[in-house]
Amino acid sequence: MSQAGETLAAGRLAILTRAAVEGRRYASAERAALEGICNRHVNQIDKKQRPAVLEEVERLFAKPESEPTPSGARLGESESGGAADVLRQRASLELKLRTEQEKGKELDQAYERERVEHREAVEALSLQQRKLKELQEDRSKLLSDVGALESKLRVEINATEQAELKYEKLKASRQIMGDQATEQAEQINALKADNERLKQELEAALKERDRDVAGAKEVAGAAEDARADAAFKRLWKRMGGEVPEVFVETNVPTEKTFEQLCDAFVELLRAFATLELHVHHLLRDLRQVSEKSDKLNHFYIMFTKNAGLAETLRDFLATGKRKGNFMNLLRAQQAWARAFASGAYKVIVRSPVTIADELNYKSWPIKGGFAKSEDAALGEYYKETAQKTIPEKLGTLFRKQAADMAYEDYNDLMKRK
C-alpha cells in the first residue's frame, strides 16, 4: 500500500514537472501557476521520503537502453524521442536543484541556530569569566584579610605573652606589697588620729575667727555709716554753695534725702528731654531751608546729628568725660526755649505796625480812571486781591520775624553768664 502511494505521488509529480517544462517552450498564461503547483507538491513531500520519490520520478523519465528502436520509425519520431529525453533530464535536474536548495535552506537554518547558540555560549562564557574575575578579586581580598588577621593574631599573642610575664612579676611582688600594705595601714591609723586632733583644733580656731569677724564687721559698719554720713554732708554742702536757697545748711542730709534728690533729678531730666524735643520741633518749623545761610537750619542740623542731652549726660555720669559738652548743650536748649517764647512775644507786640503797613492802601498798586472812582478801585482790589494775598503774606512775614527774633534773643542769652 505504501509502495503504491509513493508510485502515484511520483507519477503525479512527473506529470506536473513535464507540464511546467513544456510550458516554458512557449508563452503560456498558466506557466507561473504550473511552476507554483509543482514547487508546492515538492515541498509537501516528507524529507525522509523525498530522495526515493525523486529517484522514482527519474525512473519514469528515463528510457530503457535495452529497448530496441523500431525499424520502421521515422526520423521525426527519433528526434521527438530525443527532445523528450532532454526534457526529462532537465526536469530531473531542476528537481535536484530544488532539493539542493531546500537542503541549503535547512543548512542555513541550522547554521543560524548554531550561530545563535554560539553567541549565547560566548555571552555565558563572558559572564562566567567576569564572575571568575570577581571571585579571584574576592579571593585576593580574603587572602589579604587573612594576612592582616594573622598579623593581628601574632600581635595579640605577643601582647598575651607580655601580659603573662607581667602577671608573674606581679605575683612575685605581691608578697612584698602585702608587707608594705600592713605598714601603710599602721601609718594610716596614726594619721587618722592626728587628723581628728587637727579637726578639733581647727573648729576651735574657726569659732574664734567668727567671733573676731563679727566684731570687725560691727566696727566696719559703724565706720561705713560714719563715712557715708560725712560724704552726704560734704556733697550737700557742695550743692549748697551753688544753690543755697534749695540746699540749706540747716538740713542734715541722710540716705533718704539723696534718694529724694535722685527722684527729683530724674523728673528734671525728663522735663529737659521734653524741652529738647520741643526746641528741635520749633527749629524745624521756623527754619528757612531755601536759604543756605539760615541760622536756625544750622542749629537744627547740629542738634539732630550730634548726641543729645541723654547721651552726653550718660557719658558724663559713667566716665566723667564730656562735662563741657553737657553743660553747653543744657544751656543752649534752655536758651532756645526762652528765645522762642520771647521772639514770638516781640512779633506779637510789633504785629500792629506790620499789619498796618500791609493794609495801607496807599502802597497798593491801584489804577484809577475816569470811569472808576478811587474808592471803587480800592474796594475791587481788596475784594479780588488783598483779602487773599495779605493774610498769607503776613503769615510768612510773621514766621520769618519770629525766627529772626528768636535767634537774636538766643545770642543775647548765650552771651550772659
C-alpha positions as CSV (number, residue, x, y, z in Angstrom):
1,M,0.0,0.0,0.0
2,S,2.8,2.4,0.8
3,Q,4.6,1.5,-2.4
4,A,1.5,2.2,-4.5
5,G,1.1,5.6,-2.8
6,E,4.7,6.6,-3.5
7,T,4.4,5.5,-7.2
8,L,1.2,7.5,-7.6
9,A,2.9,10.6,-6.0
10,A,6.0,10.1,-8.2
11,G,3.8,9.8,-11.3
12,R,1.8,12.8,-10.5
13,L,4.9,14.8,-9.7
14,A,6.5,13.7,-13.0
15,I,3.3,14.8,-14.9
16,L,3.3,18.2,-13.2
17,T,7.0,18.7,-13.8
18,R,6.6,17.8,-17.5
19,A,3.7,20.2,-17.8
20,A,5.9,23.0,-16.2
21,V,8.8,22.3,-18.5
22,E,6.5,22.2,-21.6
23,G,5.0,25.5,-20.5
24,R,8.4,27.2,-20.8
25,R,8.7,26.4,-24.5
26,Y,6.0,28.9,-25.4
27,A,4.2,31.9,-23.9
28,S,1.6,30.4,-21.7
29,A,-0.7,32.1,-19.1
30,E,-0.5,29.0,-16.8
31,R,3.3,28.9,-16.7
32,A,3.6,30.6,-13.3
33,A,0.6,28.6,-11.9
34,L,2.1,25.3,-13.0
35,E,5.5,26.1,-11.5
36,G,3.9,27.2,-8.2
37,I,1.9,23.9,-8.0
38,C,4.9,21.8,-8.9
39,N,7.0,23.6,-6.1
40,R,4.2,23.2,-3.6
41,H,3.9,19.4,-4.2
42,V,7.7,19.0,-4.0
43,N,7.7,20.9,-0.6
44,Q,4.9,18.7,0.7
45,I,6.9,15.5,0.3
46,D,8.4,14.3,3.5
47,K,12.1,15.0,3.8
48,K,12.9,11.3,4.5
49,Q,10.9,10.1,1.6
50,R,12.0,12.8,-0.8
51,P,15.1,11.0,-2.2
52,A,13.0,7.9,-3.0
53,V,10.3,9.9,-4.7
54,L,12.8,11.8,-6.8
55,E,14.5,8.5,-7.8
56,E,11.1,7.1,-8.9
57,V,10.5,10.3,-11.0
58,E,13.9,9.9,-12.7
59,R,13.0,6.3,-13.5
60,L,9.7,7.4,-15.0
61,F,11.5,9.9,-17.2
62,A,14.4,7.6,-18.2
63,K,14.2,5.5,-21.3
64,P,15.4,1.9,-21.1
65,E,18.6,1.3,-23.0
66,S,17.7,-2.3,-23.9
67,E,14.5,-1.3,-25.6
68,P,15.1,-1.7,-29.3
69,T,14.3,1.1,-31.7
70,P,11.5,0.1,-34.1
71,S,12.8,-0.4,-37.5
72,G,10.0,1.4,-39.1
73,A,10.4,4.6,-37.0
74,R,10.7,7.7,-38.9
75,L,13.2,10.4,-38.5
76,G,10.8,12.8,-36.9
77,E,9.8,10.3,-34.3
78,S,13.6,9.8,-33.3
79,E,14.1,13.5,-33.0
80,S,10.9,13.7,-30.9
81,G,12.1,11.0,-28.6
82,G,15.5,12.7,-28.1
83,A,13.8,16.0,-27.2
84,A,11.6,14.2,-24.7
85,D,14.8,12.7,-23.1
86,V,16.4,16.1,-22.8
87,L,13.3,17.5,-21.2
88,R,13.1,14.6,-18.8
89,Q,16.7,15.2,-17.8
90,R,16.1,18.9,-17.4
91,A,13.1,18.3,-15.2
92,S,15.2,15.8,-13.2
93,L,18.0,18.3,-12.8
94,E,15.5,21.0,-11.7
95,L,14.1,18.7,-9.1
96,K,17.6,18.0,-7.8
97,L,18.3,21.7,-7.8
98,R,15.2,22.4,-5.7
99,T,16.1,19.6,-3.4
100,E,19.6,21.0,-3.0
101,Q,18.1,24.5,-2.4
102,E,15.9,23.1,0.3
103,K,18.9,21.3,1.8
104,G,20.8,24.7,1.6
105,K,17.9,26.4,3.4
106,E,17.9,23.8,6.0
107,L,21.7,24.1,6.4
108,D,21.3,27.9,6.6
109,Q,18.7,27.5,9.4
110,A,20.9,25.0,11.2
111,Y,23.8,27.4,10.8
112,E,21.8,30.3,12.2
113,R,20.7,28.2,15.1
114,E,24.4,27.2,15.7
115,R,25.4,30.8,15.4
116,V,22.8,31.9,18.0
117,E,23.8,29.1,20.3
118,H,27.5,30.1,19.8
119,R,26.7,33.7,20.6
120,E,24.8,32.7,23.7
121,A,27.6,30.4,24.7
122,V,30.1,33.3,24.2
123,E,28.0,35.6,26.4
124,A,27.6,32.9,29.0
125,L,31.4,32.4,28.9
126,S,32.0,36.1,29.3
127,L,29.6,36.2,32.3
128,Q,31.4,33.2,33.8
129,Q,34.8,34.9,33.2
130,R,33.5,38.1,34.9
131,K,32.3,36.1,37.8
132,L,35.6,34.2,37.9
133,K,37.4,37.5,37.9
134,E,35.2,38.8,40.8
135,L,35.8,35.6,42.7
136,Q,39.6,36.0,42.1
137,E,39.4,39.6,43.4
138,D,37.4,38.4,46.4
139,R,39.9,35.6,46.9
140,S,42.8,38.1,46.8
141,K,41.0,40.4,49.3
142,L,40.2,37.5,51.6
143,L,43.9,36.4,51.4
144,S,45.0,39.9,52.3
145,D,42.4,40.0,55.1
146,V,43.7,36.6,56.3
147,G,47.3,38.0,56.3
148,A,46.2,41.1,58.3
149,L,44.3,38.9,60.7
150,E,47.4,36.7,61.1
151,S,49.5,39.7,61.8
152,K,47.0,40.9,64.4
153,L,46.9,37.4,65.9
154,R,50.7,37.5,66.2
155,V,50.5,40.9,67.8
156,E,47.8,39.6,70.3
157,I,49.9,36.6,71.0
158,N,52.9,38.8,71.8
159,A,50.7,41.0,74.0
160,T,49.3,38.0,75.8
161,E,52.8,36.7,76.5
162,Q,53.9,40.0,77.8
163,A,50.8,40.2,80.0
164,E,51.6,36.8,81.4
165,L,55.1,37.9,82.2
166,K,53.8,40.9,84.0
167,Y,51.3,38.8,85.8
168,E,54.1,36.5,87.0
169,K,56.1,39.5,88.1
170,L,53.1,40.9,90.0
171,K,52.5,37.6,91.7
172,A,56.2,37.6,92.7
173,S,55.9,41.2,94.1
174,R,52.5,40.5,95.8
175,Q,54.1,39.3,98.9
176,I,56.3,42.4,99.2
177,M,53.3,44.6,98.6
178,G,51.4,42.8,101.3
179,D,54.1,43.6,103.8
180,Q,54.2,47.2,102.7
181,A,50.4,47.4,102.9
182,T,50.5,46.4,106.5
183,E,53.0,49.1,107.3
184,Q,50.9,51.7,105.5
185,A,47.8,50.6,107.3
186,E,49.5,51.3,110.6
187,Q,50.7,54.7,109.3
188,I,47.1,55.5,108.1
189,N,45.7,54.8,111.5
190,A,48.3,57.1,113.1
191,L,47.4,59.8,110.5
192,K,43.7,59.4,111.3
193,A,44.3,60.0,114.9
194,D,46.4,63.2,114.1
195,N,43.6,64.3,111.7
196,E,40.9,64.0,114.4
197,R,43.1,66.1,116.7
198,L,43.7,68.7,114.0
199,K,39.9,68.9,113.2
200,Q,39.2,69.7,116.8
201,E,41.8,72.4,116.9
202,L,40.5,73.8,113.5
203,E,36.9,74.0,114.8
204,A,38.1,76.0,117.9
205,A,40.1,78.3,115.6
206,L,37.2,78.9,113.3
207,K,34.9,79.7,116.2
208,E,37.4,82.2,117.4
209,R,37.8,83.7,113.9
210,D,34.0,84.0,113.6
211,R,33.9,86.0,116.8
212,D,36.7,88.3,115.6
213,V,35.0,88.7,112.2
214,A,31.7,89.6,113.7
215,G,33.3,92.3,115.8
216,A,35.3,93.6,112.8
217,K,32.0,93.8,110.8
218,E,30.4,95.8,113.5
219,V,33.3,98.2,113.6
220,A,33.5,98.4,109.8
221,G,29.7,99.0,109.6
222,A,29.9,101.8,112.1
223,A,32.9,103.3,110.2
224,E,31.0,103.0,106.9
225,D,27.9,104.7,108.3
226,A,30.1,107.5,109.6
227,R,31.9,107.8,106.3
228,A,28.5,107.8,104.4
229,D,27.1,110.5,106.7
230,A,30.3,112.5,106.1
231,A,30.0,112.1,102.4
232,F,26.3,113.1,102.4
233,K,27.2,116.3,104.4
234,R,30.1,117.1,102.1
235,L,28.0,116.7,98.9
236,W,25.1,118.7,100.5
237,K,27.5,121.5,101.4
238,R,28.9,121.5,97.9
239,M,25.4,121.8,96.3
240,G,24.5,124.4,98.9
241,G,27.4,126.5,97.7
242,E,25.9,126.6,94.1
243,V,22.1,126.8,95.1
244,P,21.8,127.9,98.7
245,E,18.1,128.5,98.6
246,V,17.5,124.8,97.9
247,F,20.3,123.0,99.7
248,V,20.1,124.9,103.1
249,E,22.8,124.4,105.7
250,T,20.2,123.7,108.5
251,N,19.2,120.4,106.9
252,V,21.1,117.3,107.9
253,P,21.3,115.1,104.8
254,T,20.7,111.3,105.0
255,E,20.5,108.5,102.6
256,K,16.7,109.1,102.3
257,T,17.5,112.8,101.4
258,F,19.7,111.7,98.5
259,E,17.1,109.2,97.3
260,Q,14.6,112.0,97.1
261,L,17.2,114.1,95.3
262,C,17.6,111.3,92.8
263,D,13.9,111.2,92.1
264,A,13.8,115.0,91.6
265,F,16.8,114.7,89.3
266,V,15.1,112.1,87.1
267,E,12.0,114.2,86.8
268,L,14.0,117.3,85.8
269,L,15.9,115.2,83.3
270,R,12.6,114.0,81.8
271,A,11.4,117.6,81.6
272,F,14.6,118.8,79.9
273,A,14.3,115.9,77.4
274,T,10.8,117.0,76.5
275,L,12.0,120.6,76.3
276,E,14.8,119.4,73.9
277,L,12.3,117.8,71.6
278,H,10.2,121.0,71.7
279,V,13.2,123.0,70.6
280,H,14.0,120.6,67.8
281,H,10.4,120.9,66.6
282,L,10.4,124.7,66.6
283,L,13.8,124.9,64.8
284,R,12.5,122.5,62.1
285,D,9.3,124.6,61.6
286,L,10.8,128.1,61.6
287,R,14.0,127.3,59.6
288,Q,14.3,128.7,56.1
289,V,15.5,125.7,54.1
290,S,15.8,127.7,50.8
291,E,18.4,130.0,52.4
292,K,21.8,128.4,52.7
293,S,23.0,130.7,55.5
294,D,19.9,130.2,57.6
295,K,21.0,130.1,61.3
296,L,18.0,128.0,62.5
297,N,18.6,125.3,59.9
298,H,22.3,125.2,61.0
299,F,21.3,124.7,64.7
300,Y,18.7,122.1,63.7
301,I,21.2,120.0,61.8
302,M,23.8,120.4,64.6
303,F,21.4,119.3,67.3
304,T,19.9,116.3,65.4
305,K,23.3,115.0,64.0
306,N,25.2,115.1,67.4
307,A,24.5,113.4,70.7
308,G,21.6,114.8,72.8
309,L,21.2,115.6,76.5
310,A,20.6,112.0,77.5
311,E,23.7,110.6,75.7
312,T,26.1,113.3,76.9
313,L,24.8,113.0,80.5
314,R,25.2,109.2,80.3
315,D,28.9,109.6,79.3
316,F,29.5,112.3,81.9
317,L,28.0,110.3,84.8
318,A,29.7,107.0,83.8
319,T,33.2,108.2,82.9
320,G,33.3,111.9,84.0
321,K,34.0,112.9,80.3
322,R,32.2,115.4,78.1
323,K,31.2,117.6,81.0
324,G,31.7,120.7,79.0
325,N,29.5,119.3,76.1
326,F,26.7,118.5,78.6
327,M,26.8,121.9,80.2
328,N,26.9,123.8,76.9
329,L,24.1,121.7,75.4
330,L,21.9,122.2,78.5
331,R,22.4,126.0,78.3
332,A,21.7,126.0,74.6
333,Q,18.5,124.1,75.0
334,Q,17.1,126.3,77.7
335,A,18.3,129.4,75.9
336,W,16.4,128.4,72.7
337,A,13.3,127.6,74.7
338,R,13.3,131.0,76.2
339,A,14.3,132.7,72.9
340,F,11.3,131.1,71.0
341,A,8.9,132.5,73.6
342,S,10.5,136.0,73.8
343,G,10.8,136.1,70.0
344,A,7.2,135.2,69.4
345,Y,6.2,137.8,72.0
346,K,8.2,140.5,70.2
347,V,6.5,139.6,66.9
348,I,3.1,139.8,68.6
349,V,3.9,143.2,70.0
350,R,5.1,144.5,66.6
351,S,2.3,142.9,64.7
352,P,0.0,146.0,64.6
353,V,2.7,148.0,62.9
354,T,3.4,145.2,60.4
355,I,-0.3,144.7,59.7
356,A,-0.9,148.5,59.3
357,D,1.9,148.6,56.7
358,E,0.4,145.8,54.8
359,L,-3.2,147.3,55.0
360,N,-2.0,150.8,54.0
361,Y,-4.0,151.2,50.7
362,K,-1.6,153.9,49.6
363,S,1.0,151.3,48.9
364,W,-1.4,149.1,46.9
365,P,-1.0,149.1,43.1
366,I,-4.3,150.7,42.2
367,K,-5.0,152.1,38.8
368,G,-7.9,154.6,38.7
369,G,-9.6,156.2,35.8
370,F,-12.4,158.5,34.6
371,A,-14.9,155.7,34.6
372,K,-13.9,154.3,38.1
373,S,-13.5,156.2,41.3
374,E,-10.7,155.6,43.8
375,D,-12.9,154.1,46.4
376,A,-14.4,151.7,43.8
377,A,-10.9,150.7,42.7
378,L,-9.8,150.2,46.3
379,G,-12.8,148.0,47.0
380,E,-12.3,146.0,43.9
381,Y,-8.6,145.4,44.7
382,Y,-9.3,144.5,48.3
383,K,-12.1,142.1,47.2
384,E,-10.2,140.4,44.4
385,T,-6.5,140.5,45.6
386,A,-5.8,142.0,49.1
387,Q,-8.0,139.8,51.2
388,K,-6.4,136.7,49.6
389,T,-2.8,137.6,49.5
390,I,-2.3,139.8,52.6
391,P,-3.1,137.1,55.2
392,E,-0.6,134.6,53.6
393,K,2.0,137.3,53.2
394,L,1.6,138.4,56.8
395,G,1.9,134.7,58.0
396,T,5.1,134.3,56.1
397,L,6.4,137.6,57.4
398,F,5.5,136.8,61.0
399,R,7.2,133.4,60.7
400,K,10.4,134.9,59.4
401,Q,10.3,137.7,62.1
402,A,9.8,135.0,64.8
403,A,12.8,133.1,63.6
404,D,15.0,136.3,63.4
405,M,13.8,137.5,66.8
406,A,14.4,134.0,68.4
407,Y,17.9,133.9,67.0
408,E,18.7,137.4,68.3
409,D,17.4,136.6,71.8
410,Y,19.3,133.3,71.8
411,N,22.6,135.2,71.1
412,D,21.8,137.6,73.9
413,L,21.0,134.8,76.3
414,M,24.1,132.8,75.5
415,K,26.4,135.9,76.0
416,R,25.1,136.3,79.5
417,K,26.7,134.3,82.4
